[in-house]
Amino acid sequence: MLHRFADGELGIEGHDPEGLRAILAYLRACRVRIDTVDAVIQRAIDEPAAARAHAPPTVAFTVDDGFADVAKIGHPVFAEFDSPYTVFVVPGVLETQGVFWWEQLARVLRDAQRREIVLAMPDGERTLSWSDARAESRVRQVLETYLKTLPPEDMHATIARVAQQVDVPILDRAPDALATLSWDDIRRMESRGVHFGAHTMTHPVLSRCAPDRAHWEVTESLQRLRAEVQNPSRIFCYPNGLADDFGEREIGALQGMQMLGAVSAEPGIAVTRQDPRDLSVWRWRVPRFGFDRRPGTLLRDFFD
């Protein structure tokens, strides 16, 4: 599971392309199979456990959110090793070149003219202040944790109140450093072998959405993707993706759209050689592990 790729020209912090290159070189040297997440999940469903016991280790790379740096920085490295990967995109953000809520919050705190805010939170009114980068990071973590508990409408209203208190305008359009892929970018990348999946329309925490909103976030994102690309992934990606962030309501919507499965952000190996789990349940809650730039640790869990 990857997100952003480091780009010094735009001041983007993210995965080091040299670290990714080292991982891919290591996997190829070890003769590890690199495949799409669709293929991994389909094979796990279709193959009996006995067949999986003798299958080679397989890695599937996924990139969440669809920032433009995946095309500029990440793709050339994946292409160098002929490595498939899947990018999960957010149509409602890319179509407007909007700004994801957590990036909006980070920019508001970074550019704040006044470094103190007062918010009504579940434990009462709280004053949060910061004077340096470390304290700013702590405030951002507190606010992100709180915002993830809110319905999306309240989340955006709260960010707007924070921005007003610190005299920073809300961005209507993403600057270059926060730009996402366009549909033209996506079609170009798909023609070069990249796979694309849906990650909701606007990236809310689905369990915090009203039923109609949650259903729309799932189904509309899939419909938009299917309208724009030739071979969309049949795997969905839950925003935030922890156990409490989605449930049977969202799984039902995915099943109604004839999807194959969905990936979470719960840490773990997707499927093991002797997997005791009920794959009919597992396929809607597939775990992923975060990108680790140390090649020697990547396969440890396969061989323990």
Residue pairs with C-beta under 8 A, 6 or more apart in sequence:
1 62
1 64
1 263
1 265
1 288
1 289
1 290
1 291
2 15
2 20
2 61
2 62
2 63
2 64
2 74
2 291
3 14
3 15
3 63
3 64
3 65
3 67
4 12
4 13
4 14
4 15
4 65
4 67
4 69
5 12
5 14
5 15
5 17
5 20
5 67
5 69
5 70
5 72
5 73
5 74
6 12
6 13
6 14
6 15
6 16
6 17
6 69
6 73
7 14
7 69
7 72
7 73
7 177
10 69
10 176
10 177
11 177
12 69
12 177
14 69
14 73
15 74
15 291
15 293
16 293
17 73
17 74
17 76
17 77
19 293
20 74
20 77
20 78
20 291
20 293
21 77
21 80
21 81
22 293
22 295
23 291
23 292
23 293
23 295
23 298
24 34
24 77
24 78
24 80
24 81
24 83
25 81
25 295
26 295
26 296
26 298
27 34
27 59
27 81
27 295
27 298
28 34
28 81
30 299
31 56
32 56
32 57
32 58
32 59
32 299
33 56
33 57
33 58
33 59
34 58
34 59
34 60
34 61
34 81
34 83
34 84
35 58
35 59
35 60
35 84
36 60
36 84
36 85
36 86
36 195
36 233
37 60
37 62
37 86
37 195
37 197
37 233
37 235
37 263
37 270
37 286
38 86
38 195
38 233
38 234
38 235
38 260
39 60
40 58
40 60
40 270
40 271
41 235
41 260
41 261
41 270
41 271
41 283
41 286
42 260
43 55
43 58
44 52
44 270
44 271
44 275
44 279
44 282
44 283
45 260
45 261
45 279
45 283
47 55
49 273
49 274
49 275
52 271
52 272
52 273
52 274
52 275
53 273
53 274
55 273
57 299
57 302
59 298
60 84
60 85
60 86
60 270
61 78
61 83
61 84
61 85
61 86
62 85
62 86
62 87
62 88
62 237
62 263
62 288
63 70
63 74
63 85
63 86
63 87
63 88
64 88
64 199
64 237
65 88
65 89
65 90
65 100
65 180
65 199
65 203
66 87
66 88
66 89
66 90
66 94
66 180
66 181
66 186
66 196
66 199
67 178
67 179
67 180
67 181
68 176
68 179
68 180
68 181
68 185
70 87
70 181
71 181
71 185
71 189
74 85
75 189
75 192
75 194
78 84
78 85
78 194
79 192
79 193
84 193
84 194
84 195
85 194
85 195
86 194
86 195
86 196
86 197
86 233
86 235
87 181
87 186
87 189
87 194
87 195
87 196
87 197
88 196
88 197
88 198
88 199
88 233
88 237
88 263
89 180
89 181
89 186
89 196
89 197
89 198
89 199
89 225
90 100
90 180
90 199
90 200
90 201
90 202
90 203
90 221
91 198
91 201
91 220
91 221
91 224
91 225
91 228
92 98
92 200
92 201
92 202
92 221
93 99
93 100
93 180
93 202
93 203
94 180
94 181
94 182
94 183
95 183
95 224
96 173
97 173
97 174
97 179
97 180
97 182
98 172
98 173
98 174
99 107
99 171
99 173
99 174
99 178
100 178
100 203
101 147
101 155
101 156
101 159
101 203
102 144
103 174
103 178
104 159
104 163
104 170
104 171
105 140
105 143
105 144
105 147
105 159
105 162
106 140
107 168
107 171
107 178
108 159
108 162
108 163
108 166
108 168
108 170
109 130
109 136
109 139
109 140
109 143
109 162
109 166
110 136
111 166
111 168
112 166
112 167
112 168
113 166
113 167
113 168
114 165
114 166
114 167
115 129
115 130
115 131
115 136
115 166
116 127
116 128
116 129
116 130
116 165
117 127
117 128
117 129
117 162
117 165
117 166
118 125
118 126
118 127
118 128
118 165
119 125
119 126
119 128
119 146
119 158
119 161
119 162
121 146
122 146
122 149
128 139
128 142
128 143
129 135
129 139
130 136
130 138
130 139
143 162
146 158
147 155
147 158
147 159
148 155
148 205
148 208
148 240
149 208
150 158
150 208
151 204
151 208
151 209
151 210
151 213
152 202
152 204
152 205
152 208
152 209
152 213
155 204
155 208
159 170
160 170
163 169
163 170
171 178
174 180
181 189
183 228
186 196
186 228
186 229
187 228
187 229
189 196
190 196
190 229
190 230
190 231
195 231
195 233
196 225
196 229
196 232
196 233
197 225
197 232
197 233
197 234
197 235
197 236
197 237
198 218
198 221
198 222
198 224
198 225
198 232
198 233
198 236
198 237
199 221
199 236
199 237
199 239
200 206
200 217
200 218
200 221
200 238
200 239
201 216
201 217
201 220
201 221
201 224
202 217
203 239
204 213
204 217
204 239
205 239
205 240
205 245
206 214
206 217
206 218
206 238
206 239
206 245
206 246
206 249
206 250
207 214
207 244
207 245
207 246
207 247
207 250
209 217
211 249
214 249
214 250
214 253
215 249
215 253
218 236
218 250
218 253
218 254
218 257
219 253
219 256
219 257
222 232
222 236
222 257
222 259
225 232
226 232
234 258
234 259
234 260
234 261
235 259
235 260
235 261
235 262
235 263
235 286
236 254
236 259
236 261
236 262
236 263
237 262
237 263
238 245
238 246
238 250
238 262
238 263
238 264
238 265
239 245
240 265
241 263
241 264
241 265
241 266
242 264
242 265
242 266
243 264
243 266
243 285
245 264
246 262
246 264
250 262
251 262
251 284
254 262
254 284
260 283
261 283
261 284
261 286
262 283
262 284
262 285
262 286
263 286
263 287
263 288
264 285
264 286
264 287
264 288
265 288
266 285
266 287
266 288
267 287
267 288
267 289
267 290
268 287
268 288
268 289
269 287
269 289
269 301
269 302
270 286
270 287
270 288
271 279
271 282
271 286
275 282
292 298
